[in-house]
């Protein structure tokens, strides 16, 4: 990523400060040790001033890293320059379903090491189900813009569970009325970056409001709650499977430490409009633990805690297989997709 103007200015200032201190010391024939001390103190003092950073994350069902992703990145870079947004990191993250997007949103929002300001754009745009005969001008459901209670901004599609896992933290929700004004087939490229960044800035958001581009929406009726059945929350590259627990399963697992449990993953996601297959992969057994470091290798474990947390502070249990070289090998159980239903049977 090209350094921002502010970053380049700071680097130049540090270099200039060091050179000025060197000239001052040399002109007075000061001991080199004194020069080193003065320069070090000067640089540390000027570099220690804190400043805020912004993380911009575009989470999308577009996985074309050759053409689509670079264009999306360029669109954000273009509007960051137009709107004067500096000291921001930009990432494009692939996802496959609205549940997949919703769990990623939750992970980013609850991350304790995240930057001060978080701007998220979400896009999962299958053809609208009520438009079987197509729609003139490519007009589809409008984007929405939301602000969470911690100041996080989320804009994009609302075709399912994109906002569900942070639903209780939504402070305000709007329909973006000019979503289809360009009649674009590629709204996530030509509309979403600009309007997301405009919504993230107080001055340009006020202009969006003045231009009637933001229409208030009712949060409770517009954003569905997450499915209240135990399902897959995330799957990492080691084959570890995080779980979103139903209230009933959470209560049962709290009393199950040390017990054996039978686990079965469904073959399809609970995604709205998806297959929602009732077929399951073969079940397997695991032992319930608080953590997994004290268990033997070649063993399946369900830990009650992991590095992930839910928006309400609840834990995300993790199913894993202890083995050598976990990044280079696969676990003994079949890996499910995010959103797949999970059956837990405690012995």
Secondary structure in CASP SS format (residue, H / E / C, confidence):
PFRMAT SS
TARGET T0000
AUTHOR 0000-0000-0000
METHOD secondary structure of the structure
MODEL  1
X C 1.00
X C 1.00
X C 1.00
X C 1.00
X H 1.00
X H 1.00
X H 1.00
X H 1.00
X H 1.00
X H 1.00
X H 1.00
X H 1.00
X H 1.00
X H 1.00
X H 1.00
X H 1.00
X H 1.00
X H 1.00
X H 1.00
X H 1.00
X H 1.00
X H 1.00
X H 1.00
X H 1.00
X H 1.00
X H 1.00
X H 1.00
X C 1.00
X C 1.00
X C 1.00
X C 1.00
X H 1.00
X H 1.00
X H 1.00
X H 1.00
X H 1.00
X H 1.00
X H 1.00
X H 1.00
X H 1.00
X H 1.00
X H 1.00
X H 1.00
X H 1.00
X H 1.00
X H 1.00
X H 1.00
X C 1.00
X C 1.00
X C 1.00
X C 1.00
X C 1.00
X C 1.00
X E 1.00
X E 1.00
X E 1.00
X E 1.00
X E 1.00
X E 1.00
X E 1.00
X C 1.00
X C 1.00
X C 1.00
X C 1.00
X C 1.00
X C 1.00
X C 1.00
X H 1.00
X H 1.00
X H 1.00
X H 1.00
X H 1.00
X H 1.00
X H 1.00
X H 1.00
X H 1.00
X H 1.00
X H 1.00
X H 1.00
X H 1.00
X H 1.00
X H 1.00
X H 1.00
X C 1.00
X C 1.00
X C 1.00
X C 1.00
X E 1.00
X E 1.00
X E 1.00
X E 1.00
X E 1.00
X E 1.00
X E 1.00
X C 1.00
X C 1.00
X C 1.00
X H 1.00
X H 1.00
X H 1.00
X H 1.00
X H 1.00
X H 1.00
X H 1.00
X H 1.00
X H 1.00
X H 1.00
X H 1.00
X H 1.00
X H 1.00
X C 1.00
X C 1.00
X C 1.00
X C 1.00
X C 1.00
X C 1.00
X E 1.00
X E 1.00
X E 1.00
X E 1.00
X E 1.00
X E 1.00
X E 1.00
X C 1.00
X C 1.00
X C 1.00
X C 1.00
X C 1.00
X C 1.00
X C 1.00
X C 1.00
X C 1.00
X C 1.00
X C 1.00
X C 1.00
X H 1.00
X H 1.00
X H 1.00
X C 1.00
X C 1.00
X C 1.00
X C 1.00
X C 1.00
X E 1.00
X E 1.00
X E 1.00
X E 1.00
X E 1.00
X C 1.00
X C 1.00
X C 1.00
X C 1.00
X E 1.00
X E 1.00
X E 1.00
X E 1.00
X C 1.00
X C 1.00
X C 1.00
X C 1.00
X C 1.00
X C 1.00
X C 1.00
X H 1.00
X H 1.00
X H 1.00
X H 1.00
X H 1.00
X H 1.00
X E 1.00
X E 1.00
X E 1.00
X E 1.00
X E 1.00
X E 1.00
X E 1.00
X C 1.00
X C 1.00
X C 1.00
X C 1.00
X C 1.00
X C 1.00
X C 1.00
X C 1.00
X C 1.00
X C 1.00
X H 1.00
X H 1.00
X H 1.00
X H 1.00
X C 1.00
X H 1.00
X H 1.00
X H 1.00
X H 1.00
X H 1.00
X H 1.00
X H 1.00
X H 1.00
X H 1.00
X C 1.00
X H 1.00
X H 1.00
X H 1.00
X H 1.00
X H 1.00
X H 1.00
X H 1.00
X H 1.00
X H 1.00
X C 1.00
X C 1.00
X C 1.00
X E 1.00
X E 1.00
X E 1.00
X C 1.00
X C 1.00
X H 1.00
X H 1.00
X H 1.00
X H 1.00
X C 1.00
X C 1.00
X C 1.00
X C 1.00
X C 1.00
X C 1.00
X C 1.00
X C 1.00
X E 1.00
X E 1.00
X E 1.00
X E 1.00
X E 1.00
X C 1.00
X C 1.00
X C 1.00
X C 1.00
X C 1.00
X E 1.00
X E 1.00
X E 1.00
X E 1.00
X C 1.00
X C 1.00
X H 1.00
X H 1.00
X H 1.00
X H 1.00
X H 1.00
X H 1.00
X H 1.00
X C 1.00
X C 1.00
X C 1.00
X C 1.00
X C 1.00
X C 1.00
X E 1.00
X E 1.00
X E 1.00
X E 1.00
X E 1.00
X E 1.00
X E 1.00
X E 1.00
X E 1.00
X E 1.00
X C 1.00
X C 1.00
X C 1.00
X C 1.00
X C 1.00
X C 1.00
X C 1.00
X C 1.00
X C 1.00
X C 1.00
X E 1.00
X C 1.00
X C 1.00
X C 1.00
X E 1.00
X E 1.00
X E 1.00
X E 1.00
X E 1.00
X E 1.00
X C 1.00
X C 1.00
X C 1.00
X C 1.00
X C 1.00
X C 1.00
X C 1.00
X C 1.00
X C 1.00
X E 1.00
X E 1.00
X E 1.00
X E 1.00
X E 1.00
X C 1.00
X C 1.00
X C 1.00
X C 1.00
X C 1.00
X E 1.00
X C 1.00
X C 1.00
X C 1.00
X C 1.00
X C 1.00
X E 1.00
X C 1.00
X C 1.00
X E 1.00
X E 1.00
X E 1.00
X E 1.00
X E 1.00
X C 1.00
X C 1.00
X C 1.00
X C 1.00
X C 1.00
X C 1.00
X C 1.00
X C 1.00
X C 1.00
X C 1.00
X C 1.00
X C 1.00
X C 1.00
X C 1.00
X C 1.00
X C 1.00
X C 1.00
X E 1.00
X E 1.00
X E 1.00
X E 1.00
X E 1.00
X E 1.00
X E 1.00
X C 1.00
END
